[in-house]
Amino acid sequence: MASYYYSSDKKNWNRGGNEYEIFLKALVGVISLSDYIWHPNMCESHEKTPYSCKCGALDKVKRILEMDLIPLWVFRKKGIIDHYEPSIHSGTQPIRVLNHMLGLMFVNTHPEFPKELFEEIDKGVFTKGVFPVLGEEPCKFHTPFVDKQKNVTIHETFLSYLWGVSYSVYVLFLETVDFPEINQSVGFTKYSIRQENIDKAYSMFFYAKSLIQVFENWDKESLPNPERYPADASDRIYIEQTMVYYTEAVKFILCHEFTHAQRHIDQFVEGGLVASHFLEFEEEADANAVTLMQMGMVKDFNQEVIEIGIIIAILSMFFFSKTTTGTKHPNHEDRLTATLERLQLKDTHSGWGIACIGLKLWDEQFNQNLDWPSDLTYRELYYNIVSQIKKMEHDKN
């Protein structure tokens, strides 16, 4: 997987991964140029720089560069980067600097989705707009849902929690799994591993999970956050890249709730449902959310980013409880396994490692004492851990 990065030289972009998408999302998130939102209906092969690529989407990047519309913070190397704009951002939590772009990202789930979404809105099948509920409350009782009027509710604190989980899982994967494996395979230290970054990732996770039970202000001076951070921070690139996975995780959740609004709420209102119906609805909502997002995937461009965002969204449900068993929802490990298999990931895909990092955090959070063998691939390790979870849940009953 390796880290995704860009050069501060506008005409010297480093191909470390999906930096075009990262740049475009960052641009939309900060200066709201909705005209330039990335659209997956584009060519499959790209030249190495946006200046030579003939693709329409990257031509827009070219125009942005030539018009000097890049915000100065992108190239800042000293001082504090502060994205908060009172006239744009509502709410009190640092996640507010990303809230205004959620609807835009959701609408652009795949090329044909805007048409489908607006048709459903016109028919009253789905609410118009995605507006986080603002407030300084714990997210234990504020997980996302769609109500009988088909309004999607997603709370500001839950979004803060989700960003924290996204950051923690992503950074721990890079620093403890991906970088060590790359360094070992090439025979030298290609990527430096910094204990400081690992410690920050754990601190971020501890804060994120605390928001489930008790709301406390996000310490922007000591914890990673999307709003305010030093330009020369060792984890700056992780802060800025986390937004990519976070927005895909939110998009999956919104696609899940969209499916409920489209297919299930009317049946719920009519009544007569039993527990098995709810389980079927949840499975269908997960499956359709994956399908919708797969329609927006472009191989070797944004596919892995979307897949990891989906995985993080489901992992975020684990940290609410020591048990994975649900009554109206499938067991968490069943949801995660079904999604991983639906994505048809290769054995070497980073998603298996991401999933294992998330399960390891859950194991440590609740002192489950799972056994973590070191001689397995991450795909093999994932199924090994899931089998242990299954046995543990069975023994409880």
ROZATI-541137 format. One record per residue (C-alpha): residue in three letters; x, y, z. Coordinates in steps of 0.25 Angstrom, whole numbers, padded with zeros to 4 digits, always signed. Each point is the difference from the previous one (the first is absolute). Layout:
// residues N
ALAXYZ...
***
This chain:
// residues 397
MET+0000+0000+0000ALA+0011+0010+0004SER-0003+0014+0004TYR-0007+0010-0010TYR+0007+0013-0002TYR+0002+0012-0009SER+0011+0009-0003SER+0000+0015+0004ASP+0005+0003-0014LYS-0013+0002-0008LYS+0006-0006-0012ASN+0007-0012+0006TRP-0011-0009+0005ASN+0005-0013+0007ARG-0008-0013-0004GLY-0001-0006+0014GLY-0014-0004-0002ASN-0013+0007-0001GLU+0005+0014+0002TYR-0009+0006-0011GLU-0012-0004+0008ILE+0006+0004+0013PHE+0003+0014-0006LEU-0014+0001-0006LYS-0007-0004+0013ALA+0009+0009+0008LEU-0003+0012-0010VAL-0015-0002+0001GLY+0001-0002+0015VAL+0007+0013+0002ILE-0005+0010-0010SER-0013-0006-0005LEU+0003-0001-0015SER-0011-0009-0003ASP+0002+0002-0015TYR+0013-0008+0002ILE-0005-0012+0008TRP+0007-0012-0005HIS-0009-0009-0009PRO+0003-0014-0003ASN-0005+0000-0015MET+0014+0002-0005CYS+0011-0006-0008GLU+0007-0013+0006SER+0014+0004-0003HIS+0006+0013+0005GLU+0013+0007-0004LYS+0009+0003+0012THR-0003+0015+0002PRO-0014+0007-0001TYR+0007+0009-0010SER+0002-0011-0011CYS-0013-0008+0003LYS-0011+0001-0010CYS-0010-0005+0010GLY-0011+0010+0002ALA+0000-0001+0015LEU+0015+0003+0001ASP-0002+0011-0010LYS-0008+0007+0011VAL+0012-0002+0009LYS+0009+0006-0010ARG-0009+0013-0001ILE+0000+0001+0015LEU+0015-0001+0000GLU+0001+0011-0011MET-0010+0009+0007ASP+0008-0001+0013LEU-0013-0005+0007ILE+0008-0009+0009PRO-0001+0005+0015LEU+0013+0004+0006TRP-0001-0010+0011VAL+0003-0011-0010PHE+0014+0005-0001ARG+0002+0006+0014LYS+0012-0006+0007LYS+0000+0008+0013GLY-0010+0006+0010ILE-0015-0005+0002ILE-0009-0005-0010ASP-0014+0004+0004HIS-0012-0004-0009TYR-0011+0006+0008GLU-0009+0010-0006PRO-0011+0005+0008SER-0008+0004-0012ILE+0000-0014-0006HIS+0002-0010+0012SER-0011-0002+0010GLY+0002-0008+0013THR+0010+0000+0011GLN+0008-0012-0003PRO+0012+0000-0009ILE-0007-0010-0009ARG-0008+0012-0004VAL+0010+0004-0011LEU-0004-0012-0008ASN-0015-0001+0003HIS-0004+0009-0012MET+0006-0009-0010LEU-0008-0013+0004GLY-0012+0002-0008LEU+0009+0004-0012MET+0008-0013+0001PHE-0012-0008+0002VAL-0007+0005-0012ASN+0013-0004-0008THR+0000-0014+0004HIS+0000-0005-0014PRO-0003+0007-0014GLU-0015-0003-0001PHE-0003+0001+0015PRO-0003+0015+0000LYS-0012-0003-0010GLU-0005-0012+0008LEU+0001+0008+0013PHE-0007+0013-0005GLU-0011-0009-0006GLU-0002-0007+0014ILE+0000+0014+0007ASP-0011+0005-0010LYS-0008-0013+0003GLY+0001+0002+0015VAL+0009-0012+0002PHE+0011+0007+0006THR+0002+0013+0007LYS+0007+0012-0007GLY+0014+0003+0006VAL+0009-0006+0010PHE+0002+0009+0012PRO+0007-0005+0013VAL-0008+0002+0013LEU+0009+0009+0008GLY+0002-0001+0015GLU+0010-0004+0010GLU-0005-0014+0004PRO+0006-0014+0001CYS-0004-0008-0012LYS-0004-0013+0007PHE-0015+0004-0003HIS+0003+0008-0013THR+0005-0010-0010PRO-0005+0003-0014PHE-0014-0004-0004VAL-0012+0004-0009ASP-0013+0003+0006LYS-0014-0003-0005GLN-0001+0013-0008LYS+0013-0005-0007ASN+0009+0011+0006VAL+0014-0005+0002THR+0006+0004+0014ILE+0015-0001+0002HIS+0005+0007+0013GLU+0012+0010+0001THR+0006-0009+0011PHE-0001-0012-0008LEU+0007+0006-0012SER+0011+0004+0010TYR+0001-0014+0005LEU+0001-0005-0014TRP+0011+0009-0004GLY+0008-0004+0012VAL-0002-0015-0003SER+0004+0002-0015TYR+0012+0007+0004SER+0004-0010+0011VAL-0002-0012-0009TYR+0007+0006-0012VAL+0012+0005+0007LEU+0002-0013+0008PHE-0001-0008-0012LEU+0011+0008-0007GLU+0009+0001+0011THR-0001-0014+0006VAL-0004-0008-0012ASP+0003+0006-0014PHE+0013+0008+0002PRO+0007-0012+0008GLU-0004-0010-0011ILE+0005+0010-0011ASN+0013+0002+0007GLN+0002-0015+0002SER-0003-0003-0015VAL+0009+0011-0006GLY+0011-0003+0010PHE+0002+0014+0005THR-0008+0011+0008LYS-0009+0006-0011TYR-0010+0005+0010SER+0004+0005+0013ILE-0008-0005+0012ARG-0003+0010+0010GLN-0004-0004+0014GLU-0006+0014+0002ASN-0010-0002-0011ILE-0004-0014+0006ASP-0002+0007+0013LYS-0008+0011-0006ALA-0009-0011-0007TYR-0003-0007+0013SER-0003+0013+0007MET-0009+0004-0011PHE-0007-0014+0001PHE-0001+0002+0015TYR-0007+0013-0002ALA-0009-0005-0011LYS-0005-0012+0008SER-0003+0009+0013LEU-0010+0008-0009ILE-0009-0012+0000GLN-0003+0002+0015VAL+0004+0014+0004PHE+0002+0013-0008GLU+0013+0007+0002ASN+0006+0011-0008TRP+0010-0004-0011ASP+0013+0006+0004LYS+0005+0006-0013GLU+0013+0003+0006SER+0005-0014+0003LEU-0009-0009-0008PRO-0001-0002-0015ASN-0012+0007-0006PRO-0004+0005-0013GLU-0002+0014+0004ARG+0013+0006+0006TYR+0014-0006+0000PRO+0015+0004-0002ALA+0004+0001-0015ASP+0013-0008+0004ALA-0007-0010+0009SER+0006-0014-0002ASP-0014-0006-0003ARG-0005+0012-0008ILE-0001-0009-0012TYR-0008-0010+0008ILE-0010+0010+0004GLU-0002+0005-0014GLN-0001-0014-0006THR-0010-0005+0011MET-0010+0009-0006VAL+0000-0009-0013TYR-0004-0013+0008TYR-0009+0008+0010THR-0009+0005-0012GLU-0001-0013-0006ALA-0004-0006+0013VAL-0011+0010+0002LYS-0004-0002-0014PHE-0002-0015+0003ILE-0008+0003+0012LEU-0009+0010-0008CYS-0002-0010-0012HIS-0004-0010+0011GLU-0010+0009+0006PHE-0005+0004-0014THR-0003-0014-0003HIS-0008-0001+0013ALA-0008+0012-0005GLN-0002-0005-0014ARG-0004-0014+0003HIS-0003-0003+0015ILE-0006+0012+0007ASP-0014-0001-0006GLN+0000-0015+0005PHE+0004+0005+0014VAL-0011+0010+0000GLU-0010-0010-0004GLY+0004-0009+0012GLY-0001-0015+0001LEU+0015-0002+0000VAL+0008-0010+0008ALA+0015-0001+0003SER+0004-0008-0012HIS-0006+0011-0009PHE+0009+0010+0007LEU+0012-0009-0002GLU-0003-0001-0015PHE-0002+0015-0002GLU+0014+0002+0007GLU+0006-0010-0009GLU-0006+0006-0013ALA+0004+0014+0004ASP+0014-0004+0002ALA+0000-0008-0013ASN-0006+0012-0008ALA+0009+0010+0006VAL+0012-0008-0005THR-0006-0001-0014LEU-0003+0015-0001MET+0014+0003+0004GLN+0006-0011-0009MET-0007+0008-0011GLY+0009+0012+0003MET+0013-0008+0000VAL+0011+0001-0010LYS+0011-0010+0000ASP+0014+0005+0004PHE-0006+0014+0003ASN-0010+0000+0012GLN-0004-0015+0002GLU+0009-0003+0012VAL-0004+0013+0007ILE-0015-0003-0002GLU+0002-0014+0005ILE+0008+0004+0012GLY-0010+0011+0004ILE-0012-0011-0001ILE+0008-0009+0009ILE+0003+0011+0010ALA-0015+0004+0001ILE-0003-0014+0004LEU+0011-0001+0010SER-0005+0012+0007MET-0012-0008+0005PHE+0009-0009+0008PHE+0005+0010+0010PHE-0014+0002+0006SER-0001-0013+0007LYS+0008-0012+0006THR-0009-0009-0007THR-0002-0001-0015THR-0014-0006+0000GLY-0012+0007-0005THR-0015-0002+0000LYS-0005+0009-0011HIS+0014+0001-0006PRO+0009-0011-0005ASN+0012-0003+0009HIS+0011+0010-0003GLU+0010-0011-0004ASP-0011-0005-0010ARG-0002+0014-0006LEU+0015+0002-0001THR+0003-0014-0006ALA-0012+0001-0010THR+0005+0014-0005LEU+0014-0005-0001GLU-0004-0012-0009ARG-0010+0009-0008LEU+0012+0009-0003GLN+0008-0012-0005LEU+0013+0005+0005LYS+0013-0007-0004ASP+0007-0007+0011THR+0011+0011+0000HIS-0010+0011+0001SER+0002+0011+0010GLY-0014-0002+0005TRP+0003-0013+0007GLY+0011+0007+0008ILE-0010+0012+0003ALA-0010-0010+0005CYS+0010-0007+0009ILE+0005+0013+0006GLY-0015+0004+0003LEU-0003-0013+0007LYS+0013+0001+0008LEU-0004+0013+0005TRP-0013-0006+0004ASP+0007-0012+0007GLU+0009+0010+0008GLN-0012+0009+0003PHE-0008-0011+0007ASN+0011-0009+0004GLN-0005-0012-0008ASN+0013-0007+0000LEU-0001-0005-0014ASP+0012-0008-0005TRP+0008+0007-0011PRO+0009-0009-0008SER+0011+0006-0007ASP+0003-0010-0011LEU-0013+0003-0008THR-0003+0009-0012TYR-0010+0011+0004ARG-0011-0007-0007GLU+0003-0013+0007LEU+0001+0008+0013TYR-0013+0007-0002TYR-0008-0013-0001ASN+0008-0006+0011ILE-0004+0012+0009VAL-0015-0001-0004SER+0000-0015+0003GLN+0005+0004+0014ILE-0011+0011+0001LYS-0011-0010-0004LYS+0005-0010+0010MET+0000+0010+0011GLU-0014+0005-0003HIS-0005-0014-0001ASP+0006-0003+0014LYS-0007+0012+0006ASN-0014-0005-0004
***
